[in-house]
Amino acid sequence: MLAKWFVAGLLLISGAGSAAAACVEDFRPVTLGDQAGSAKAYICRSPGVHIRVEFHRLTTAATSALLSQTHSGALRSMLGTPQVIRNDVSEVVEDILTRFASTYESQWATPLLGFAGPQGGYVQDYEEGSAPDIVVLETDWLDTDGFYYPAINEIRKLREGRLPGALHQIGSDRVWRFLRQKDLSDYQANLARFNEYFAGRPGPYGMSAGRDDPTIELMSYLSQGSLPPDFAALVGWFSEGGCATGEGWVFEYFPRIPIVDAITIENLSSSAANIGGWTGTYSTGGLRPPTGSGLGAQIFDVSLNLGPGQSVLVPTGLVFAPSDELREFTTSIYAFGPAYDITGLIVDGSEILFEERSANFTQLSLLAESGSCPFLLSRRDDGKWIDRGKILHRARGLDNEYREEIAFDGLRTEYRLEEREPEAAYIDEAILRVFLDDGAELALRPDREDLANGDGNRSALLWGETMDFSFALPDDIDPDSVVRSELAVTGHYIRYSSLRPVSASAGRHVSWPDDLGVARFRPQACPLVGSQRPSASSLSSRLSRVAEAQSWIAFD
């Protein structure tokens, strides 16, 4: 994998039959909104050669935007408009995104763009005018501390006043252990037992279906049956109330953040430059330390012709680094798939050797929605399911049930509700109104009778379940005449922690055993749920925490 990045450095150019020439560090200005920063670069010169080389660490969402070549001006201002060279590294990244990422339409989710140079400083802004689709893994969400896990075995013992032997205490308010391969393989079984314990049935039933946790599935895919012992952490605490957790034992797992390493090469000369290859080492395989064994130094032949001002971006590896929360338990890093440690370039027959390197960090994220509630997806004509995010934010409890309306451009007839958290959603009705280009309106009923009438006979959706429903446009209506679709969903939700367990043997309010000397943990007050953007100071604070969490990453 890429060798350790140094904060400052000098590059050396040497070529057959030519004198050695210095490559010096440079700082390219980067502007986001009204904030100014700089990217670390290296300017390399020799007779006939004048190039700029930069090393980058990219989140998978930023990589996806670059691969799609539909990114906005803000991302271009940071990275330019390089041609992305597709190789075996980009194939692995695209495969992971295809398997495990969610797609959001930019009208519903404005991403955040952040940039940090190795010399310090962090600039950020909303990514206005981004591509129509934003493809993100769950770990690309900003301000997401962890993901709920149905740790039914641990919760039952803790409710009985017993501390499971595998759990370790953290201070006076938390317990933890590392996530195991068995936790991945038993996820659905644990979820069924969790649902049965709290809601009286393992689910799903009727017309609902089970939903896999994409991050659990990603870790299963990466581990290939053997999860490294410190790859993720399982952390639990007792919550005495809050907008998201209610009262009771809560367990979350803290996964890793995927980071794509890349190098950009820009031709600064007035004539064409030929990149004939690069020198370095190569390794491949499953999860492993970045210093894993690879082939010896060699020359990789390529043929890239860069005109004046043109640039390329070459993905060089994929690593999984601990999030800020996981760093409390481990600081190890794992590589996955093919990895190139590029130590030099062959430019117009001259060899450029990289003796020291520093990397810039580019982050494209979505703000995590606070609070609880089911998630809504819709299916486009291209067959892709688009994530709309949470709905029925304020409908916690039957007394707060209400009707929410969500509008879509054009005709959208297929929908899905997903329950991704430890709660039960109760849906009473779903109606679709379509607006035609001649000003007419139509009200359509769904194909599910239990959602068609709003009669109080609600359909329950438990954690890990999905509910699909669709609407049929009358045969005499041209689909192209529909200018807007407006879905109205009526329902509410109840957190599991607000329910009395079905099992009569489990105590409801069980505190820590007295001999452990552990106090109950009180979470901070939850923010109000809504679509309003955070203040500039709040945003800066959130992104600064991410910058600090990423700044330590060194690829040893």
Disulfide bonds with the S-S distance in Angstrom:
none
